[in-house]
Amino acid sequence: MINFSLVDVKSIASNEPRSNFAESDLENLADIIIETGGIIRPLVVKVTGVESYTVVDGHFEYYAAVRAREKNPRQGEMVNAFVIAPKLENLVVKQVASLKGIDSSTKQVTSKPETTKLEPRLANLELRLEKQFNEFKSEFLQERQRIDSQFKQLENLIPQKGEQSNPLTLLNTLDKDELSIKLQRSRIYGAEKLAKAIEDARHKKPKQEFEDYRDVVKSVKNLGDKTILTIIDEWSRN
């Protein structure tokens, strides 16, 4: 037989640790219990002695009721409970397990729409990443155009002192040692290695010469835009 009663919270115990539940959740429910004057979902308890009980179902509600009693002993002293007779304990435990199984399956069904909520969020993330990539691509192209513009400006500034003073002509005609000396005078880092790389790249060309400065940068390993700009600037002054 099952009896519905008001039971003193102090006379109830639980075999489930309180640490299994978040204190913030217990605190929130405790405040609600105090405001409403009790819990709307009664505990299911079994008799373990004279005026002593153990929770069969409702461990979370029990600990919330304990917290409510700690905060307000007068309003949280008693709690609604179904008290089951010892001979019905096994049947009630089975009923509780069955009900929990139904609750669990319901939660799984209702949780499916939550996964669909991720789809627009993922779509937004993809759009943001695509936008950032396009912005980066645009900045890269602008930087490339700026460097190309600098090349053209430097080429126009090269004084017309004859073909031999043209930096591109020097890159196409000087041997490794001459290139190394000229690069060292221009304070170019790694002048000897760069001179050898320039000569090797030049010899691989069909006509044994570079077509333009962009061709030099493209063909010579480890020769960056800043370095070739420095070479053009320095050599065009000499």
N, C-alpha and C positions, 0 to 999 in steps of 0.2 A: 504494500500500500504506500501511496505517496501523499504526504501532507504538506500543505503550503503554510509556512509559518514565518514569523519575525524572529530572527535569531541574533543573539548578541555576537558582534564581530569578534570579540575577544575569545569566544568559545570555539571559533573556527580555525582550522589549520589547512595548509596546502602542501602537497608533496612536490609541487613544481616550484623551482627557484624564482624568486622575485626578479633576479637579474635577467631572466628571459624576456622581460618587458622593458620598454624604454621608459625612463622616469618621467620624461616630458609628457608621454601619453597618459601615464598613470595620474600625473599631476592635473592634467586637463580634465580627465573624467572625474577625479575627486572633487574638483570645483563644481562640476555639473551636478554631481550627487548631492553636494551641500545645498546648491541652489534649488534643486527639485525636491529635496527631502528623501531621496532614496534612489535605488537603481530600478529601471523598468524591466530589466532582464534578470529574473531571480537566479540565484546560485542553485546548483544541484549539489546537495551534500548528503553524506551518509553518517549515521551515528557511530561514534567510536568509543563512547563512554557516557557517563552521566554528565549531561550538559556539555558534551564535547563532540565536535563534528570535523569531518575532513571533506574538502572540496572534491567532487567528482567531475563537475563541469563548471566553467566560469572562473578560472584561475585569475584571469586578467581583471574581471569585475571585482573579485575578492580583494586583490591587492589595491585596487582603486578605492574600495570601501575602507580598507585599513588606513590608507593615506587620508581619506576624508575624516575618519575618526581622529587621526593625529592632528588634523588641522582644526576640527570642530567636534570635540568629544560628545557634545550634547546632541547635535544633529546626525552625527555619523555613528551613533552607538549601535543601532539595530540595522539589519539588512534582510531583505526578502529572500526566502530560500525554499526550495522544494526538498523536504527531508524524506529520504527513501528508507524503507525497511531493509534490514540486512538480507532477507531472503529474495528481495527484488534487485539487489545490487547488480548482479551480472546482466540482467535484462535491461536495466537502465543504462549501464555502460555500453551495451550493444546499441541501444537507441541513440545515445549521444554520438557514438562513432558513426552511425548511419547518417544522422543529421549533419555531422561535420563533413561527411563525404559528399552530401548534396550541396552544402555551402561551397565546398571546394570546387566542384564541377561548375557551379553557377559562376563563380569568380573567374574560372578559366574561360567560359563563354563570353562573359562581359569584358574580359581583358583583351580580347582579340581586337576590338576597335582601337585600343590604345596603340597597337602596333601600326595601324593605318595612320595614326597621327604622326608617326615618324616620317612618313613618305613626303609630306610637304616640307618638313624641316630639312630632310636630306636634299630635297630639290632646291630649297633656298641656299643650303650650303654649297651645292654645286654651282649655283648662279653666282654666289659671292666669289668662289674660287676662280670661276671663268672670268669674272670681272677683273679680279686682281691680276690674273695671267695676261689679259688683254692690256691692262694698264702697264704692266711690266714690259710687254712686247712693244708697246707704243714708246715708252721711255727709251728702250734699247735702240729702236729705229731712229729716234730723235738724236740720241748720242752718236750713232753711226753717221747720220747726216751732218752733225756738227763737226765731226772729225774729218769727213770728206771735204767739208767747206774749208777747214783749216788747211788741208792739203792744197786746195786750189789757190787759197790766198798766199800760201808760202811759195807756191810755184810762180805766181805772178810777181812776188817780191824778189825773186832771184835775179840778181843783177846780170845784165847781158855783157859778161866779160869774155865771151868766147865759149865755145863748146866745152873746153876742158874744165871750166869752173862750175859747170852744172853738176849738182850732187848725184843725179841719176847717172850721168856719164861717168863720174868717178866710181860709182858702185858697179858699173859695167866694165870698167877698164883696169882699175887698180888690182894688183895681185894681193895675196893674203897678207904679206908683210907690210905692204904700203897701206892697206886697209887698216891693219892693226895699229900702225903708228898714228894714222889720221883719227881713228876712233879714240885712241888714248888721249890725244890732244883735245878732243871734244868731251873728255871726261865721261865716256860711255863705259858703263860697268861691264866687265867680262869682255874687253875689247878683242883679245886674241881669239877666244872661242867664237865670238860673233863674226870676226873677220873670216875665219875658216868656214863657218856656216854660210856666209854670204858667197864666198868663192865656190863652195860645193853646190849651192843652189843654182848659181849662175851657170855652171858647167852642165847642169841637167836640162837647161833650157834649149829648145830647138835651135835658136840662133845664138846661143851662148851669151844672152843678155836679157835683162828685165825690160818689160814693156813700159811699166810706169811704177810709181811708188806703191800703189796698192798691190801690184804684182810682187814687189819686194817683200812686203809684209806677209803676203800669202805664202810665198815660197820659202822664206828663211825661218827656220825653226827658232823659237824663243825671241823673235823680234816683234815687239809690240808697237802699237800706234804711237805711244808717247816717245819711244826711242827713235823711231823713224822721223818724227817731227823735230826732235832735237838735232838729229843728223842733218836734216834739211836746213834747219835754221843756222846751225854752226857752219856747215860747209859752204852755204851760199854767201856767208860774210867773208870768207877767206879768199 
